[in-house]
Amino acid sequence: MAKNIVIQRMGQTMKEGTIVKWLKKDGEKVVKGEPLYDLEYDKDAVTVESPDEGILNIVVKEGETLPVSTTIARILSRNETAVASADVPEKKPAVSRKDDADAIVIGAGPGGYVAAIKLALLGKKTVLVEKDKVGGICLNEGCIPTKALLMSAETLDIVKNSAGMGIGVTGYRIQPEVINKRKNQVVDTLVNGVKYLLKKRGVETIVGAASFTGPRTLRIELADGREKELSAEHIIIAAGSRSAKIPIEGIDGNNVVFSTEVLDVTALPKSMVVIGGGVIGMEIGSIYADFGVKITILEALPNILPCMDEEVSKTFRGIVERKMSVCTDAKVIRISDVKAQKKITYMYNGKQCEEIADKVLVAVGRSPETESLNLDAAGIKTERGWICVDDGHMTNVEGVYAIGDVNGEVLLAHAASAQGIAVAEKIAGHASSMNLKIVPNCIYTKPEIAAVGMTEKQAKEKGIAYKVGKFPFQANGKALAMGEPEGFVKIIADEKYGEILGVHIIGPRATDMISEAALAMRLECTASELAGTIHAHPTLTEAVMEAAESILGEAIHQ
């Protein structure tokens, strides 16, 4: 399939560019990264490289000055036919209808709003449609409010343990209403920041519920009951996900909450059962436990945090069971009322067991937000509700993409943002690439957990010969000084070449440290190269260096 080469936006003020000189001839073979043409813009100049490999088909002559995003050439495969410049369709003028655009984005979460801003930066007229709040679940009901509550919980933990640091504190009290107010202020600050960025970049934001009426046409139901029709050459679906429900009797009862409602901490229960020992269940359970709530985790699988390396999961369980009860292989069958409390009935070791609590949190995963989109009208294929996409995140309908949670690939905010940027660049005709195999996964508990790449189990399943290097935080000076010596860094590397295949961290600031590992893997770094990189002292990241040294059998402090 031919790839269009367009005049790229090289700066925020750039509106047009001049083709100074073609460095390759029409019909000549080009390779990716090879100098292609010289471009002048805003009294500056740059040499633009080829975004792909193939046969160059030039359609704009040297000396022409054209707007950003204008097609100036194509890269053809061997079987495609070159076209003359007269055959290339002119850049479409602004459509007559006010709401039509080059691209429409459905959903203003971390995938949608990032895609919309990127499209605008690349010169595309963009409309963003959001049925609820800008920022999506992440900013309003997920990542950000959870971390704000976590900070309050961490502060409380510091106060409780301050005597060991030589600081005597008496008379403290938990103020849920103040905690909640601060959380809301953090959320509002970020949401307003996103709104400002969208406005500043010229993205038109419409509050309403979008549904397809055709392959690239939408009906928008506005808050006031009116409707409007929108159409665009490109549509990005970034509708996100919602808390999943499982068939449990009584799951819709009073005081049974999901991840959204539980973030309202204006009043703290004395006890709470968390159904689900995954990331959401363990994060929120840990926060409430730190606030003094009696927490019981019921997980149907053999291990909590089943997505993590087994050694990390087992280590974390040993630590977290100091402040909460954890029961695995526990299948909940019923939730019922006992006076003002809830009775949770579950099966464990073939026996029926019961737990009494003031509140129940259901945290058993996510479901795609696709029901209201009327995808059938566009002919968009789904699988169990998740939208099917190709490697470029395009659906089976040409020009319609699905990014973030809704495609079911990687249900993480930063993965959604990366997909949004990649799709926006593709729509604008730019070269773009991303690797969803190298996406950090972070769990904001205490201690923190973070991972990227393969686990040991996955390496074994793939038949890969590997080595493991570990370094404990109890041997790290910074961790000891912080009073957080629990946990370790674990690196999995290819046995033959030493290439890093996976990094797993449980310990202080693990979520901040994992990006070094992600970059190392993206650059195909070896354990030797990582071990040979000078790390500042004293820092927590020295543990990463020494874990790499451990693979080589050269760990100095172990």
HURA-V990816 format. One record per backbone hydrogen bond with DSSP energy under -0.5 kcal/mol. CO is the residue of the C=O (numbers start at 1). NH is the residue of the N-H. If there is no record, write none. Layout:
co:CO nh:NH
co:CO nh:NH
This chain:
co:2 nh:4
co:3 nh:75
co:4 nh:6
co:5 nh:72
co:5 nh:73
co:6 nh:8
co:7 nh:69
co:8 nh:10
co:11 nh:14
co:15 nh:68
co:17 nh:66
co:18 nh:20
co:18 nh:40
co:19 nh:63
co:21 nh:38
co:25 nh:28
co:28 nh:56
co:30 nh:54
co:31 nh:34
co:34 nh:50
co:36 nh:23
co:36 nh:24
co:37 nh:48
co:38 nh:20
co:38 nh:21
co:39 nh:46
co:40 nh:18
co:41 nh:44
co:44 nh:41
co:46 nh:39
co:46 nh:48
co:48 nh:36
co:48 nh:37
co:50 nh:33
co:54 nh:30
co:55 nh:76
co:56 nh:27
co:56 nh:58
co:57 nh:74
co:61 nh:64
co:64 nh:19
co:64 nh:66
co:66 nh:17
co:67 nh:70
co:70 nh:7
co:72 nh:59
co:72 nh:60
co:73 nh:5
co:74 nh:57
co:74 nh:76
co:75 nh:3
co:76 nh:55
co:77 nh:80
co:84 nh:87
co:84 nh:88
co:85 nh:88
co:97 nh:100
co:101 nh:233
co:102 nh:234
co:103 nh:127
co:104 nh:236
co:105 nh:107
co:105 nh:129
co:106 nh:238
co:108 nh:135
co:109 nh:113
co:109 nh:114
co:111 nh:115
co:112 nh:116
co:113 nh:117
co:114 nh:118
co:115 nh:119
co:116 nh:120
co:117 nh:121
co:118 nh:122
co:119 nh:124
co:120 nh:123
co:124 nh:126
co:125 nh:102
co:125 nh:103
co:126 nh:204
co:127 nh:105
co:127 nh:129
co:128 nh:130
co:128 nh:206
co:129 nh:107
co:130 nh:208
co:133 nh:136
co:135 nh:139
co:136 nh:140
co:137 nh:141
co:137 nh:142
co:138 nh:142
co:138 nh:144
co:142 nh:146
co:143 nh:147
co:144 nh:148
co:145 nh:149
co:146 nh:150
co:147 nh:151
co:148 nh:152
co:149 nh:153
co:150 nh:154
co:151 nh:155
co:152 nh:156
co:153 nh:157
co:154 nh:158
co:155 nh:159
co:156 nh:160
co:157 nh:161
co:159 nh:162
co:161 nh:164
co:162 nh:165
co:162 nh:167
co:163 nh:166
co:166 nh:168
co:167 nh:169
co:174 nh:176
co:175 nh:178
co:175 nh:179
co:176 nh:180
co:177 nh:181
co:178 nh:182
co:179 nh:183
co:180 nh:184
co:181 nh:185
co:182 nh:186
co:183 nh:187
co:184 nh:188
co:185 nh:189
co:186 nh:190
co:187 nh:191
co:188 nh:192
co:189 nh:193
co:190 nh:194
co:191 nh:195
co:192 nh:196
co:193 nh:197
co:194 nh:198
co:195 nh:199
co:196 nh:200
co:197 nh:201
co:198 nh:203
co:199 nh:202
co:203 nh:205
co:204 nh:128
co:204 nh:206
co:206 nh:130
co:206 nh:208
co:207 nh:223
co:208 nh:210
co:209 nh:221
co:211 nh:219
co:214 nh:217
co:216 nh:232
co:217 nh:213
co:217 nh:214
co:218 nh:230
co:219 nh:211
co:219 nh:221
co:220 nh:222
co:220 nh:228
co:221 nh:209
co:222 nh:225
co:226 nh:222
co:228 nh:220
co:230 nh:218
co:231 nh:101
co:234 nh:104
co:235 nh:237
co:235 nh:401
co:236 nh:106
co:236 nh:238
co:237 nh:403
co:238 nh:109
co:240 nh:369
co:242 nh:367
co:246 nh:248
co:248 nh:251
co:249 nh:335
co:250 nh:253
co:253 nh:256
co:255 nh:257
co:255 nh:360
co:257 nh:362
co:258 nh:262
co:260 nh:263
co:261 nh:264
co:263 nh:265
co:270 nh:294
co:271 nh:358
co:271 nh:359
co:272 nh:296
co:273 nh:275
co:273 nh:361
co:274 nh:276
co:274 nh:298
co:275 nh:363
co:277 nh:305
co:278 nh:282
co:279 nh:283
co:280 nh:284
co:281 nh:285
co:282 nh:286
co:283 nh:287
co:284 nh:288
co:285 nh:289
co:286 nh:290
co:287 nh:291
co:288 nh:293
co:289 nh:292
co:293 nh:295
co:294 nh:272
co:295 nh:325
co:296 nh:274
co:297 nh:299
co:297 nh:327
co:298 nh:276
co:299 nh:330
co:301 nh:329
co:305 nh:308
co:309 nh:313
co:310 nh:314
co:311 nh:315
co:312 nh:316
co:313 nh:317
co:314 nh:318
co:315 nh:319
co:316 nh:320
co:317 nh:321
co:319 nh:322
co:320 nh:323
co:320 nh:324
co:325 nh:297
co:327 nh:299
co:329 nh:331
co:330 nh:332
co:331 nh:347
co:333 nh:249
co:334 nh:345
co:336 nh:343
co:338 nh:341
co:341 nh:338
co:342 nh:344
co:342 nh:357
co:343 nh:336
co:343 nh:345
co:344 nh:355
co:345 nh:333
co:345 nh:334
co:346 nh:353
co:347 nh:331
co:348 nh:351
co:351 nh:348
co:351 nh:353
co:353 nh:346
co:355 nh:344
co:357 nh:342
co:359 nh:273
co:360 nh:257
co:360 nh:362
co:361 nh:275
co:361 nh:363
co:363 nh:278
co:365 nh:244
co:367 nh:242
co:368 nh:370
co:370 nh:373
co:371 nh:374
co:373 nh:212
co:374 nh:377
co:375 nh:378
co:375 nh:379
co:375 nh:380
co:381 nh:388
co:383 nh:386
co:386 nh:383
co:390 nh:393
co:393 nh:402
co:394 nh:390
co:396 nh:398
co:397 nh:400
co:399 nh:235
co:399 nh:401
co:400 nh:395
co:401 nh:237
co:403 nh:406
co:404 nh:407
co:404 nh:409
co:405 nh:408
co:406 nh:387
co:410 nh:412
co:412 nh:416
co:413 nh:417
co:414 nh:418
co:415 nh:419
co:416 nh:420
co:417 nh:421
co:418 nh:422
co:419 nh:423
co:420 nh:424
co:421 nh:425
co:422 nh:426
co:423 nh:427
co:424 nh:428
co:425 nh:430
co:426 nh:429
co:434 nh:436
co:435 nh:438
co:441 nh:451
co:443 nh:445
co:443 nh:449
co:448 nh:507
co:449 nh:443
co:450 nh:505
co:451 nh:441
co:452 nh:503
co:455 nh:459
co:456 nh:460
co:457 nh:461
co:458 nh:462
co:459 nh:464
co:460 nh:463
co:465 nh:495
co:467 nh:493
co:469 nh:491
co:471 nh:489
co:472 nh:475
co:473 nh:476
co:475 nh:477
co:476 nh:480
co:477 nh:481
co:478 nh:482
co:479 nh:483
co:479 nh:484
co:480 nh:483
co:487 nh:473
co:488 nh:506
co:489 nh:471
co:490 nh:504
co:491 nh:469
co:491 nh:493
co:492 nh:501
co:492 nh:502
co:493 nh:467
co:494 nh:498
co:498 nh:527
co:499 nh:494
co:501 nh:454
co:502 nh:492
co:503 nh:452
co:504 nh:490
co:505 nh:450
co:506 nh:488
co:507 nh:448
co:507 nh:510
co:509 nh:512
co:509 nh:513
co:510 nh:514
co:513 nh:516
co:513 nh:517
co:514 nh:518
co:515 nh:519
co:516 nh:520
co:517 nh:521
co:518 nh:522
co:519 nh:523
co:520 nh:525
co:521 nh:524
co:525 nh:500
co:526 nh:530
co:527 nh:531
co:528 nh:532
co:530 nh:533
co:532 nh:534
co:539 nh:542
co:540 nh:543
co:541 nh:544
co:541 nh:545
co:542 nh:546
co:543 nh:547
co:544 nh:548
co:545 nh:549
co:546 nh:550
co:547 nh:551
co:548 nh:552
co:549 nh:554
co:550 nh:553
co:555 nh:558
